[in-house]
Amino acid sequence: MSQADDTLLSDDSYGRHSTGILPSHVLRRLIGAGREVPASEPFEDGQVQPASIDLRLGPVAYRVRASFLPGPNATVEDRLASVFMHEIDLTKGAVLETGCVYIVPLLESADFSRRISGTANPKSSTGRIDVFTRLITDRAQAFDRIETGYRGPLYAEISPQTFPVLVRKGSKLNQLRLRRGTPQFSDTQLRRLHETSPLTSGHVDIDNGLAFSIGLKGEKGERIGWRAKRHTGVIDVDRRDVLNPYDFWEPIEANPAGTLVLDPDEFYILVSQEAVAIPPDHAAEMVPFNPLVGEFRVHYAGFFDPGFGYEAGQAPSARGVLEVRSREVPFILEHGQIVGRLVFERLTDPPPSVYGQGIGSNYQRQGLRLSKHFKLP
């Protein structure tokens, strides 16, 4: 497809707006025409989400010595030659070990037109089991980005950090948003959006996005988080509601001070103080608040879909689950401390179905919640 082929669809074909994140019905139309995200195998039911596409692992994984970016003058395949260790067959399933790095060609590729770009992120269930996953393209200078006009293969870099995971061809670990043009969404627009459709149940702090804070207070004995255990069994990424959470996690109970000391290199599941709601014609991504406020990382899987926590005429109903890891030193988190911001973007058109509307969404109306692989405690 030539870059000029973007004109085959008129601006009206993308929806109410000519720029923005592409919703599910536009994605399906493009996929049906073999455009933008062709695949070596037919797309599956449920693979297209309200504002993103789930990407599938291909039949082989490559164990490599180290993570890498190919840079502007090389392909991923070029770079693999210098870091390759061995090849793993995924057709019957294989275990990816903690602390190792794997490169997996995906079943989907990109054939982007001149106005389409892409942003990738781990799926929520991937982030909540501490599997570090990033998208790579040929000649990439950054992870999780697909530039306008890119035509070529897509790869997932996978590095389980805490739990070994069983994956197979077709497993879905990350997701891709497509964006037409470069729309800007200002804090002024965000304030107006909140006035018409409340975005949070908490204090409204808007400055380069909507502030998100940690929730650590509760009644005596109330669970306010989970800490991952080490040396556990394997998690099959494609099986849900099968694992006993206490085999993999230690519960964290509230204390009167509303604080939590993060131990270095430990992995935690915590929850936001606020409930949030994403209107049906918008999507959001959580970004780090400020690296200078503390040595910790929050939220590997940052995409919030249209309709998350949203019910017309109701207060926001879902809290943000946070994947938290401290770095080199212990760090004290305090209840209400800002840990990230939600950056909003407009969709070109509201999708026919949004998050939670009978489409198999796992975390609508959630509070503190482990990934879909675990039975409810």
C-alpha positions in Angstrom: 0.0 0.0 0.0 1.4 3.4 -0.9 1.3 6.3 1.6 -1.2 8.0 -0.6 -3.7 5.2 0.0 -4.7 7.0 3.2 -6.9 9.2 1.0 -9.0 6.1 0.0 -11.0 6.7 3.2 -12.4 10.2 3.5 -12.1 12.1 6.7 -15.8 11.3 7.4 -14.9 7.6 7.2 -12.9 7.9 10.4 -15.9 9.4 12.4 -16.9 12.7 13.8 -13.3 13.9 13.9 -10.6 13.6 11.2 -7.9 13.1 13.8 -7.7 11.1 17.0 -7.4 7.5 18.2 -9.2 5.1 15.9 -12.2 3.2 17.5 -13.1 -0.4 17.0 -15.5 0.0 14.1 -12.9 1.9 12.1 -10.2 -0.6 13.0 -12.4 -3.5 11.9 -13.1 -1.7 8.6 -9.4 -1.2 8.0 -8.5 -4.7 9.0 -11.2 -6.1 6.7 -9.7 -4.2 3.8 -6.2 -5.6 4.7 -5.0 -2.2 5.6 -2.7 -0.7 8.4 -2.4 -3.9 10.4 -2.2 -7.0 8.1 -1.8 -10.4 9.8 -0.4 -13.7 8.7 -3.5 -15.4 10.1 -7.1 -14.2 10.3 -8.0 -12.0 13.2 -9.9 -13.6 16.1 -13.2 -12.6 17.7 -12.5 -10.2 20.5 -9.1 -9.2 19.3 -10.3 -5.7 18.5 -11.0 -3.8 21.7 -12.9 -0.4 21.9 -9.8 1.6 21.0 -7.0 -0.9 20.4 -5.9 -4.2 18.8 -4.6 -7.1 20.9 -1.4 -8.4 19.3 -0.6 -12.1 19.0 2.7 -14.0 19.5 4.0 -15.9 16.5 5.2 -19.5 16.5 8.8 -18.9 17.6 10.7 -17.0 20.3 14.3 -16.0 20.4 16.2 -16.0 23.7 18.7 -13.1 23.5 21.5 -11.9 25.8 20.2 -8.4 26.2 17.4 -6.0 25.3 18.2 -3.7 22.3 16.8 -1.2 19.9 17.8 -1.6 16.2 18.4 2.1 15.6 17.7 4.0 12.4 19.9 1.9 10.1 19.1 -1.7 11.0 16.3 -4.1 11.2 15.4 -6.2 14.3 16.6 -9.3 12.3 20.0 -7.6 11.7 20.5 -7.0 15.5 19.3 -10.4 16.5 22.4 -12.0 15.0 24.6 -10.3 17.6 22.5 -11.2 20.7 20.9 -14.5 19.7 21.2 -17.4 22.1 18.7 -20.0 21.1 15.3 -20.5 19.4 12.1 -21.7 21.2 9.1 -23.4 19.6 5.9 -21.8 20.8 3.4 -23.9 18.8 2.9 -26.3 21.7 3.6 -23.7 24.5 6.8 -22.9 26.3 7.9 -21.4 29.6 9.6 -18.1 29.6 11.9 -17.8 32.6 12.3 -14.8 34.9 15.2 -12.6 34.3 15.6 -13.6 30.7 14.9 -11.6 27.6 13.0 -12.9 24.6 12.1 -11.5 21.2 9.0 -12.9 19.5 7.9 -12.0 16.0 4.1 -11.2 16.0 1.4 -12.5 13.8 0.5 -8.9 13.0 2.6 -6.5 11.0 2.2 -2.8 10.0 1.5 -1.2 6.7 0.9 2.3 7.9 -0.3 5.1 5.7 1.1 8.6 5.9 -1.2 9.9 8.6 -1.4 6.8 10.8 0.9 6.1 13.8 0.8 3.6 16.6 1.4 3.3 20.3 1.7 0.0 22.2 1.4 -1.0 25.8 1.2 -4.2 27.8 -2.3 -5.5 28.4 -3.5 -5.0 32.0 -3.3 -8.7 32.7 0.3 -8.7 31.5 1.4 -5.8 33.7 -0.3 -7.3 36.8 1.9 -10.4 36.6 5.1 -8.3 36.2 5.9 -9.4 32.6 7.8 -6.6 31.0 6.6 -6.4 27.4 7.5 -3.8 24.7 6.9 -3.5 21.0 9.8 -3.2 18.6 9.9 -2.3 14.9 12.6 -2.3 12.3 14.8 0.9 12.5 13.2 1.9 15.8 14.8 4.4 18.1 12.1 4.0 20.8 10.1 1.2 22.1 6.3 0.9 21.8 6.1 3.4 18.9 5.2 2.9 15.3 6.0 5.9 13.1 3.7 7.1 10.3 4.4 5.3 7.0 6.1 2.3 8.7 5.8 -0.9 6.7 7.3 -4.0 8.2 7.2 -6.7 10.9 6.3 -6.2 14.5 8.1 -7.8 17.5 7.5 -8.2 21.2 10.3 -8.0 23.6 9.3 -10.1 26.7 11.0 -10.3 30.0 9.2 -11.9 33.0 10.4 -10.2 36.1 8.8 -12.2 39.0 6.8 -15.2 37.8 7.8 -17.6 35.0 5.0 -17.7 32.4 3.7 -20.2 29.9 2.9 -18.7 26.5 2.1 -20.1 23.1 1.5 -19.0 19.5 -1.5 -16.7 19.6 -1.0 -15.5 23.2 -1.8 -11.8 23.6 0.5 -9.8 25.9 0.4 -6.3 24.4 -2.0 -4.1 22.6 -1.7 -1.4 19.9 -3.6 1.9 19.5 -3.7 3.6 16.1 -3.8 7.3 15.8 -4.7 9.4 12.8 -2.9 12.8 12.7 -1.5 14.5 15.7 -4.3 15.9 17.8 -3.5 17.9 20.8 -5.5 17.7 24.0 -4.9 20.6 26.4 -5.5 20.9 30.2 -8.2 23.4 29.3 -10.0 20.9 27.2 -9.5 18.3 30.0 -11.1 20.7 32.6 -14.1 21.2 30.2 -14.4 17.5 29.8 -14.5 16.9 33.5 -17.2 19.6 33.9 -19.5 17.7 31.4 -18.5 14.2 32.4 -16.8 13.8 35.8 -13.5 11.9 35.4 -12.6 11.3 39.0 -14.2 10.9 42.4 -11.3 12.7 44.1 -9.7 16.1 44.1 -9.3 17.4 40.6 -5.7 18.1 40.0 -5.1 18.9 36.3 -1.6 19.8 35.2 -0.3 18.0 32.1 -3.0 15.4 32.7 -5.2 14.3 35.6 -3.4 13.4 38.8 -3.7 9.9 40.2 -2.8 9.1 43.8 -2.2 6.0 45.9 -4.8 4.6 48.3 -3.3 3.0 51.4 -5.9 3.6 54.2 -8.4 1.1 55.4 -9.9 -0.5 58.5 -7.7 -2.6 60.7 -7.0 -5.9 58.9 -8.3 -4.6 55.5 -6.3 -5.6 52.5 -4.8 -2.6 50.7 -2.4 -4.4 48.4 -0.4 -7.5 47.4 3.3 -8.3 47.4 4.5 -10.9 44.9 6.2 -14.0 46.2 9.4 -15.3 44.7 10.1 -18.9 43.4 6.5 -19.7 42.6 4.9 -21.9 40.0 4.2 -21.0 36.4 1.4 -18.7 35.2 -0.3 -19.8 32.0 -1.1 -16.4 30.4 -4.1 -17.8 28.6 -6.0 -19.4 31.5 -8.2 -17.3 33.7 -9.7 -17.9 37.2 -7.5 -20.9 37.9 -4.8 -19.9 40.3 -4.9 -19.6 44.1 -3.7 -16.0 44.8 -2.0 -17.0 48.1 0.4 -19.3 46.2 1.8 -16.3 44.4 1.1 -13.3 46.6 1.2 -12.0 50.2 -1.6 -9.7 51.2 -0.7 -6.3 52.6 -3.0 -4.9 55.4 -3.7 -1.3 56.2 -1.8 0.4 59.0 -3.0 3.5 61.0 -0.4 5.7 59.4 -1.5 4.9 55.9 2.0 4.2 54.7 3.8 1.4 53.0 7.6 0.8 52.7 8.5 -0.5 49.3 11.4 -2.9 49.4 13.9 -2.7 46.5 13.2 -5.0 43.6 9.9 -6.2 45.1 6.7 -6.1 43.0 3.4 -4.8 44.4 -0.2 -4.5 43.3 -1.8 -1.5 44.8 -4.8 0.7 44.0 -5.6 4.3 43.4 -7.3 6.4 46.0 -9.7 7.8 43.4 -12.2 6.1 41.2 -12.0 7.2 37.6 -14.2 7.2 34.5 -13.2 7.4 30.9 -16.0 8.9 28.7 -16.9 6.8 25.6 -15.4 9.2 23.1 -12.0 9.4 24.8 -9.2 7.1 25.9 -6.5 7.7 28.4 -2.9 6.6 29.2 -1.2 6.7 32.6 2.2 8.3 32.5 4.7 8.7 35.4 4.1 11.7 37.5 7.7 12.8 38.0 10.8 10.7 38.4 12.1 13.2 41.0 9.4 12.4 43.6 10.7 8.9 44.4 12.6 5.9 43.2 9.7 3.7 42.1 7.9 2.8 38.9 4.1 2.7 38.7 1.8 1.1 36.1 3.5 -0.9 33.4 0.2 -1.3 31.5 -1.0 2.3 31.1 -4.0 2.2 28.6 -7.4 3.0 29.9 -10.1 2.2 27.4 -13.2 4.2 26.5 -15.9 3.5 29.0 -13.6 2.3 31.8 -15.4 3.1 35.1 -18.0 5.1 33.1 -21.8 4.8 33.6 -24.0 7.5 32.2 -25.2 9.8 35.0 -23.3 7.9 37.6 -20.1 8.8 39.6 -16.9 7.2 38.4 -16.9 3.5 39.4 -13.5 1.9 38.9 -10.2 2.5 40.6 -6.9 2.2 38.8 -4.9 -0.8 39.8 -1.2 0.1 40.0 1.8 -2.2 39.3 4.5 -0.8 41.6 8.2 -1.6 41.9 10.8 0.2 43.9 14.3 0.7 42.5 17.6 0.8 44.3 16.5 1.9 47.8 13.5 1.4 50.1 10.9 4.0 49.7 7.9 5.1 51.8 4.6 5.6 50.0 2.0 7.7 51.8 -1.8 7.6 51.3 -2.8 10.2 48.8 0.6 10.6 47.3 0.5 11.4 43.6 2.1 8.6 41.6 1.0 9.3 38.0 -1.2 11.3 35.7 -3.9 10.3 33.2 -3.3 11.8 29.8 -6.5 11.9 27.7 -7.0 11.8 24.0 -10.1 12.1 21.8 -11.3 9.3 19.6 -12.3 10.0 16.0 -15.7 8.6 16.9 -17.2 6.8 19.9 -17.0 3.0 19.5 -20.2 0.9 19.2 -19.4 -0.9 22.4 -17.2 0.4 25.2 -15.3 -1.2 28.1 -17.6 -3.3 30.2 -20.5 -3.4 27.8 -20.7 -7.2 27.4 -17.4 -7.5 25.6 -15.6 -9.6 28.1 -13.9 -6.7 30.0 -12.1 -8.1 33.0 -11.8 -5.1 35.3 -14.9 -2.9 35.1 -16.0 -1.5 38.5 -12.8 -2.9 40.0 -11.2 -2.1 43.3 -8.0 -3.8 44.4 -7.8 -6.7 41.8 -5.2 -9.2 40.8 -5.0 -10.3 37.1 -7.6 -12.4 35.5 -5.5 -15.6 36.0 -6.3 -15.7 39.8 -9.4 -16.8 41.6 -11.0 -14.0 43.6 -9.6 -14.3 47.2 
